[in-house]
Amino acid sequence: MSEIKELVEFDLIAAGIAEIQEKGNFIPDMSTKEGYLASKRFVLDETTPTRTRLDRAHKTAKEYWKLGANNVDNKKNEILKLLVDIQQPHQEAYKEYDQIEKDKKAKFESDIQEKINFFHECCHKANSINSTGISDLIDSCGEIDTEEGFYHLKSDAIKARTDALEFLNDALLKAASYEATQQREAELAEENRLRQIEIDKQQEEMRVQQEKMNAQQAEIDRVSNEAAAKAQAEADEKQRLINEAEQAELEKQRAIEREEYAKQQAELAADRAVEQEKQRQYNERIAKEAEQAKLEANKKHTGMVRGEIKEHLMSSCGLDNALATKVVKALLKTNRVTINY
């Protein structure tokens, strides 16, 4: 009779197994929140309490049935197997779904990190390419979607793209300015080269003319020497006068040529100075335009942020347009609130 009394609790638990099995006769869609929670609630609310009750009955029976411990264990294990078989499909279902979600999250995080790495690589490449290449990098960054991902990595990707685009735009302005300067310097160098060719040509013509004059002078000397025998004294004096006149003319011509050459050199130097001043003014204008573009962008950004703050005050705090505008202006007049671009 004692054994029958102690086994009654097991029989009561066993009698409820069919009902538990009936309640658990489903495998819901784990891709939905309701299905996922249904299986978990079944295990927590149905099989787990019954297993706890079975463990208590087992412990109580063993205290009185030392000699029949094996029978109690077998009875308990028999019922436990039934419970395990009932709950196992549910556990496997939601654990499989948990793993799928975990793998999906890991893949998205990996994709986002690859995009962040790409933005950093674009900034690195911009240091060694021209403005056309930088423009291509800007286009590539703009085509990448940073809205996908989990948790903090989404905002990291958005910030990485924003930082990369800001860096690349600055690099593009610098590269364009540098390339424009290089092109202008190349044009100036070509102009100077052509001027030098013209100067060399003029000097060569002057050299040929000088040789011709020297040849003419030699012929005059030869003729004078042949006539010296007839009237040496008169010829010598006459020749001296002729030589002096010719030498004076030659010196005059050379002085004119030297003056013309010096004038050409001064004009060339003046042209170079004008071109250098034009280049300086051009560089200064490019720098001012870049600074003005930056100021305009900052002004536009500040206006957009002020508008967003005003809209938030109107929608969240119920302020009208005029009052919201006054609040925004009052906030921005303090030293504690700034808008950074």
C-alpha positions as CSV (number, residue, x, y, z in Angstrom):
1,M,0.0,0.0,0.0
2,S,2.9,2.3,0.8
3,E,4.4,1.8,-2.7
4,I,1.1,2.5,-4.3
5,K,0.6,5.7,-2.3
6,E,4.1,7.0,-3.3
7,L,3.5,6.3,-6.9
8,V,0.2,8.2,-7.1
9,E,2.0,11.5,-7.8
10,F,3.8,9.9,-10.7
11,D,0.5,8.5,-12.1
12,L,-1.1,12.0,-11.8
13,I,1.8,13.5,-13.7
14,A,1.6,10.8,-16.3
15,A,-2.1,11.3,-16.7
16,G,-1.4,14.9,-17.7
17,I,1.1,14.1,-20.3
18,A,-1.5,13.6,-23.0
19,E,-2.9,17.0,-22.4
20,I,0.6,18.6,-22.5
21,Q,1.3,16.7,-25.7
22,E,-2.0,18.0,-27.2
23,K,-1.0,21.6,-26.3
24,G,2.4,21.2,-27.9
25,N,1.1,19.6,-31.1
26,F,2.3,22.6,-33.2
27,I,5.5,24.0,-34.8
28,P,4.9,27.7,-35.5
29,D,6.6,30.0,-38.0
30,M,9.8,31.0,-36.4
31,S,10.3,34.0,-38.7
32,T,7.4,35.8,-36.8
33,K,7.7,37.2,-33.3
34,E,4.4,35.4,-32.3
35,G,5.6,32.0,-33.5
36,Y,9.0,32.4,-31.8
37,L,7.4,33.3,-28.5
38,A,4.7,30.6,-28.8
39,S,7.3,27.8,-28.7
40,K,9.3,29.4,-25.9
41,R,6.1,30.0,-23.8
42,F,5.1,26.4,-24.3
43,V,8.4,25.1,-22.9
44,L,8.3,27.6,-20.0
45,D,4.7,27.3,-19.1
46,E,3.9,23.6,-19.8
47,T,6.9,21.2,-20.0
48,T,9.2,23.0,-17.5
49,P,6.7,23.2,-14.6
50,T,5.8,19.5,-15.1
51,R,9.4,18.5,-15.1
52,T,9.9,20.5,-11.9
53,R,6.9,18.6,-10.4
54,L,8.3,15.3,-11.6
55,D,11.7,16.1,-10.0
56,R,10.0,16.9,-6.7
57,A,7.9,13.6,-6.8
58,H,11.0,11.7,-7.7
59,K,12.9,13.2,-4.7
60,T,10.0,12.6,-2.3
61,A,9.6,9.0,-3.5
62,K,13.3,8.2,-3.1
63,E,13.3,9.4,0.5
64,Y,10.8,6.7,1.4
65,W,11.8,4.1,-1.2
66,K,15.5,3.6,-0.7
67,L,15.2,0.0,-1.8
68,G,13.1,0.8,-4.8
69,A,15.2,3.7,-6.1
70,N,15.8,2.0,-9.4
71,N,12.1,1.6,-10.0
72,V,11.5,5.3,-9.2
73,D,14.4,6.4,-11.5
74,N,13.0,4.2,-14.3
75,K,9.5,5.7,-13.8
76,K,10.9,9.2,-13.8
77,N,13.1,8.6,-16.8
78,E,10.2,7.1,-18.7
79,I,8.0,10.2,-18.2
80,L,11.0,12.5,-18.7
81,K,11.7,10.9,-22.1
82,L,8.1,11.6,-23.1
83,L,8.5,15.3,-22.1
84,V,11.8,15.6,-23.9
85,D,10.3,14.1,-27.0
86,I,7.4,16.6,-26.8
87,Q,9.5,19.7,-26.3
88,Q,12.5,18.8,-28.5
89,P,10.9,20.0,-31.8
90,H,10.1,23.3,-30.3
91,Q,13.6,23.8,-28.9
92,E,15.2,22.8,-32.1
93,A,12.9,25.2,-34.0
94,Y,13.6,28.3,-32.1
95,K,17.3,27.5,-31.6
96,E,17.6,27.1,-35.4
97,Y,15.9,30.5,-35.9
98,D,18.2,32.0,-33.3
99,Q,21.2,30.8,-35.2
100,I,19.8,32.1,-38.5
101,E,19.3,35.5,-37.0
102,K,22.8,35.4,-35.5
103,D,24.3,34.5,-38.9
104,K,22.3,37.2,-40.6
105,K,23.4,39.8,-38.1
106,A,27.1,38.8,-38.5
107,K,26.8,39.0,-42.3
108,F,25.3,42.5,-42.2
109,E,27.9,43.7,-39.7
110,S,30.6,42.3,-42.0
111,D,29.1,44.1,-45.0
112,I,28.9,47.4,-43.2
113,Q,32.5,47.1,-42.0
114,E,33.6,46.4,-45.6
115,K,31.9,49.7,-46.6
116,I,33.7,51.6,-43.8
117,N,37.0,50.1,-44.9
118,F,36.3,51.2,-48.5
119,F,35.6,54.8,-47.4
120,H,39.0,54.8,-45.5
121,E,40.8,53.4,-48.6
122,C,39.3,56.1,-50.8
123,C,40.7,58.8,-48.5
124,H,44.1,57.1,-48.7
125,K,44.1,56.8,-52.5
126,A,43.1,60.5,-52.9
127,N,46.7,61.5,-51.8
128,S,48.3,60.0,-54.9
129,I,45.8,60.7,-57.8
130,N,44.6,63.7,-59.9
131,S,41.3,65.5,-59.7
132,T,39.6,63.1,-62.2
133,G,40.5,60.1,-60.1
134,I,39.2,61.9,-56.9
135,S,35.9,62.7,-58.7
136,D,35.5,59.0,-59.5
137,L,36.1,58.1,-55.8
138,I,33.5,60.6,-54.8
139,D,31.0,59.0,-57.2
140,S,31.9,55.5,-55.9
141,C,31.3,56.7,-52.3
142,G,28.0,58.2,-53.2
143,E,26.7,55.0,-54.8
144,I,27.3,52.9,-51.6
145,D,24.2,52.3,-49.4
146,T,24.9,52.8,-45.7
147,E,21.4,52.3,-44.5
148,E,21.7,48.6,-44.0
149,G,23.1,47.0,-40.9
150,F,22.6,46.4,-37.2
151,Y,23.1,48.5,-34.1
152,H,25.9,51.1,-34.0
153,L,27.6,50.0,-37.2
154,K,24.9,51.7,-39.3
155,S,25.8,55.2,-37.9
156,D,29.5,54.3,-38.1
157,A,29.1,53.7,-41.9
158,I,27.1,56.9,-42.4
159,K,29.8,58.9,-40.5
160,A,32.6,57.1,-42.4
161,R,30.9,58.0,-45.8
162,T,30.3,61.6,-44.7
163,D,33.9,62.0,-43.5
164,A,35.2,60.4,-46.7
165,L,33.1,62.7,-48.9
166,E,34.2,65.8,-47.0
167,F,37.9,64.7,-47.2
168,L,37.6,63.9,-51.0
169,N,35.8,67.2,-51.8
170,D,38.6,69.1,-50.1
171,A,41.2,67.0,-51.9
172,L,39.4,67.7,-55.2
173,L,39.5,71.5,-54.7
174,K,43.2,71.3,-53.8
175,A,44.0,69.0,-56.8
176,A,42.1,71.2,-59.2
177,S,43.9,74.3,-58.0
178,Y,47.3,72.6,-58.2
179,E,46.6,71.3,-61.7
180,A,45.4,74.8,-62.9
181,T,48.6,76.3,-61.5
182,Q,50.8,73.6,-63.2
183,Q,49.0,74.2,-66.5
184,R,49.6,78.0,-66.3
185,E,53.2,77.5,-65.4
186,A,53.6,75.2,-68.4
187,E,52.0,77.8,-70.6
188,L,54.4,80.5,-69.3
189,A,57.4,78.2,-69.8
190,E,56.3,77.6,-73.4
191,E,55.9,81.3,-74.0
192,N,59.4,82.0,-72.5
193,R,60.9,79.2,-74.7
194,L,59.4,80.8,-77.9
195,R,60.7,84.2,-76.9
196,Q,64.2,82.8,-76.3
197,I,64.1,81.1,-79.7
198,E,63.3,84.5,-81.3
199,I,66.1,86.2,-79.3
200,D,68.6,83.5,-80.4
201,K,67.5,84.0,-84.0
202,Q,68.1,87.7,-83.8
203,Q,71.6,87.2,-82.2
204,E,72.5,84.8,-85.0
205,E,71.5,87.3,-87.6
206,M,73.6,89.9,-85.9
207,R,76.6,87.5,-85.9
208,V,76.3,86.9,-89.6
209,Q,76.0,90.6,-90.3
210,Q,79.1,91.2,-88.2
211,E,81.1,88.6,-90.2
212,K,80.0,90.2,-93.4
213,M,81.1,93.6,-92.1
214,N,84.5,92.1,-91.1
215,A,84.9,90.6,-94.6
216,Q,84.2,93.9,-96.2
217,Q,86.7,95.6,-94.0
218,A,89.3,93.0,-95.0
219,E,88.7,93.7,-98.7
220,I,89.1,97.5,-98.1
221,D,92.4,96.9,-96.3
222,R,93.7,94.7,-99.2
223,V,92.9,97.4,-101.8
224,S,94.4,100.1,-99.6
225,N,97.6,98.0,-99.2
226,E,97.9,97.6,-103.1
227,A,97.7,101.4,-103.5
228,A,100.2,102.2,-100.8
229,A,103.2,101.9,-103.1
230,K,102.0,104.8,-105.3
231,A,101.2,107.3,-102.6
232,Q,102.3,105.9,-99.2
233,A,102.1,109.0,-97.2
234,E,98.8,110.2,-98.6
235,A,97.4,106.7,-98.7
236,D,98.3,106.1,-95.0
237,E,96.7,109.3,-93.9
238,K,93.7,108.7,-96.0
239,Q,93.5,105.1,-94.8
240,R,93.8,106.3,-91.2
241,L,90.9,108.6,-91.6
242,I,88.9,105.9,-93.3
243,N,89.7,103.4,-90.6
244,E,88.7,105.8,-87.9
245,A,85.5,106.7,-89.5
246,E,84.6,103.1,-90.1
247,Q,85.6,102.1,-86.6
248,A,83.4,104.9,-85.2
249,E,80.5,103.7,-87.3
250,L,81.2,100.1,-86.3
251,E,81.3,101.1,-82.6
252,K,78.1,103.1,-83.1
253,Q,76.4,100.2,-84.7
254,R,77.5,97.8,-82.0
255,A,76.3,100.3,-79.3
256,I,72.9,100.4,-81.1
257,E,72.8,96.6,-81.2
258,R,73.8,96.3,-77.5
259,E,71.1,98.8,-76.6
260,E,68.5,96.9,-78.6
261,Y,69.5,93.7,-77.0
262,A,69.3,95.2,-73.5
263,K,65.9,96.7,-74.4
264,Q,64.6,93.2,-75.5
265,Q,65.9,91.7,-72.3
266,A,64.1,94.3,-70.2
267,E,60.9,93.7,-72.1
268,L,61.2,90.0,-71.5
269,A,61.8,90.6,-67.8
270,A,58.8,92.9,-67.7
271,D,56.6,90.3,-69.4
272,R,57.7,87.7,-67.0
273,A,56.9,90.0,-64.0
274,V,53.4,90.6,-65.5
275,E,52.8,86.9,-66.0
276,Q,53.9,86.2,-62.4
277,E,51.6,88.9,-61.0
278,K,48.7,87.4,-63.1
279,Q,49.5,84.0,-61.7
280,R,49.5,85.4,-58.1
281,Q,46.2,87.1,-58.6
282,Y,44.7,83.9,-60.1
283,N,45.9,81.8,-57.2
284,E,44.5,84.4,-54.8
285,R,41.1,84.4,-56.6
286,I,41.0,80.6,-56.5
287,A,41.7,80.6,-52.8
288,K,39.0,83.2,-52.1
289,E,36.4,81.3,-54.2
290,A,37.2,78.1,-52.3
291,E,36.8,80.0,-49.0
292,Q,33.5,81.6,-50.2
293,A,32.2,78.2,-51.2
294,K,33.0,76.8,-47.8
295,L,31.2,79.8,-46.1
296,E,28.1,79.3,-48.3
297,A,28.0,75.6,-47.5
298,N,28.3,76.3,-43.8
299,K,25.6,79.0,-44.0
300,K,23.3,76.5,-45.8
301,H,24.0,73.8,-43.2
302,T,23.4,76.2,-40.3
303,G,20.0,77.3,-41.8
304,M,19.0,73.6,-42.3
305,V,19.8,72.7,-38.7
306,R,17.9,75.8,-37.4
307,G,14.9,74.7,-39.5
308,E,15.1,71.2,-38.1
309,I,15.2,72.5,-34.5
310,K,12.3,74.9,-35.1
311,E,10.2,72.0,-36.7
312,H,11.0,69.8,-33.7
313,L,9.9,72.5,-31.3
314,M,6.6,73.0,-33.2
315,S,5.9,69.3,-33.6
316,S,7.1,68.0,-30.2
317,C,6.4,71.0,-27.9
318,G,3.4,72.5,-29.6
319,L,5.0,75.9,-30.3
320,D,3.8,78.1,-33.1
321,N,6.1,79.3,-35.9
322,A,6.9,82.7,-34.4
323,L,7.6,81.4,-30.8
324,A,9.7,78.5,-32.2
325,T,11.7,80.9,-34.2
326,K,12.4,83.1,-31.1
327,V,13.4,80.0,-29.0
328,V,15.9,78.9,-31.7
329,K,17.4,82.4,-31.9
330,A,17.6,82.6,-28.1
331,L,19.4,79.2,-27.9
332,L,22.0,80.1,-30.5
333,K,22.8,83.4,-28.8
334,T,24.2,81.5,-25.8
335,N,27.8,80.3,-25.6
336,R,26.6,76.8,-24.8
337,V,25.0,76.0,-28.2
338,T,26.8,75.9,-31.5
339,I,26.2,74.4,-34.9
340,N,29.1,72.7,-36.5
341,Y,29.5,71.9,-40.2
